[in-house]
Amino acid sequence: MKGVKGKELLLTVGNKIGKLEEITKTIKDNGINIRAICAWVADNKAFFRLVTSDNAKTKAVLQRLGTVNEEEVVIVDMVDESGQLSLLSTRLKDNNIDLKHIYGTASEPGKSVIIIFSSDNNDKALEVIST
């Protein structure tokens, strides 16, 4: 398990059918790769958390679609096998680290997955991930 600090973008837009296609096409058309995504709807607004190959460029091209904020996150690379997320969550709990949000990518068993989270103490989280 290996963790690094990173940045994610939080895009807030009005919710409507096709918004995911519009966002992903805009990103693709600008030569940017989406490394991870999480999305949900609340109160007729759509929220997209994105980690991309070029967050600065992504932020610039998405600003015409809605509000874009950049936030610090921890990006964890771990093997996709039973118990790894439990190990991560135990380390965070045992060190009194409070998560704000968490999401991840999927892969084939035995390959690498990426877990992205933000906490009340990302520096401490990085320390305990590496132990």
Residue pairs with C-beta under 8 A, 6 or more apart in sequence:
1 76
1 77
1 78
1 79
1 84
1 87
1 88
1 129
1 130
2 76
2 77
2 78
2 129
2 130
3 74
3 75
3 76
3 77
3 125
3 126
3 129
3 130
4 74
4 75
4 126
5 72
5 73
5 74
5 75
5 122
5 126
6 51
6 72
6 73
6 74
6 75
6 116
7 51
7 55
7 70
7 71
7 72
7 73
8 36
8 49
8 50
8 51
8 55
8 70
8 71
8 73
8 116
8 118
9 48
9 49
9 50
9 51
9 52
9 55
9 58
9 59
9 62
9 68
9 69
9 70
9 71
10 47
10 48
10 49
10 68
10 69
10 70
10 71
11 23
11 47
11 48
11 50
11 62
11 65
11 66
11 67
11 68
12 45
12 46
12 47
12 48
12 66
12 67
12 68
12 69
13 19
13 23
13 45
13 46
13 48
13 65
13 66
13 67
14 44
14 45
14 46
14 66
15 41
15 44
15 45
15 46
16 46
19 46
20 39
20 48
22 65
23 48
23 62
23 65
24 34
26 61
26 62
26 65
27 34
27 50
27 52
27 58
27 61
27 62
30 57
30 58
30 61
32 52
32 53
32 54
32 57
32 58
32 61
33 52
33 53
34 50
34 51
34 52
34 53
35 51
35 52
35 53
35 105
35 114
36 49
36 50
36 51
36 103
36 104
36 105
36 114
36 116
37 48
37 49
37 50
37 51
38 48
38 49
38 101
38 103
38 116
39 46
39 47
39 48
39 49
40 46
40 47
41 47
49 101
49 103
49 116
50 58
51 73
51 75
51 114
51 116
52 58
55 70
59 68
59 70
62 68
71 118
72 118
72 122
73 116
73 117
73 118
73 122
74 116
74 117
74 118
74 119
74 122
74 125
74 126
74 129
75 114
75 115
75 116
76 88
76 114
76 115
76 116
76 117
76 129
77 112
77 113
77 114
78 84
78 85
78 88
78 112
78 113
78 115
79 110
79 111
79 112
79 113
80 106
80 107
80 108
80 109
80 110
80 111
80 112
80 113
81 109
81 110
84 113
85 104
85 115
88 115
88 129
91 128
91 129
91 131
92 99
92 119
92 125
92 128
94 128
95 124
95 125
95 128
97 119
97 120
97 121
97 124
97 125
97 128
98 119
98 120
98 121
99 117
99 118
99 119
100 117
100 118
100 119
100 120
101 117
101 118
102 115
102 116
102 117
103 115
103 116
103 117
104 113
104 114
104 115
104 116
105 113
105 114
105 115
106 113
107 113
117 125
119 125
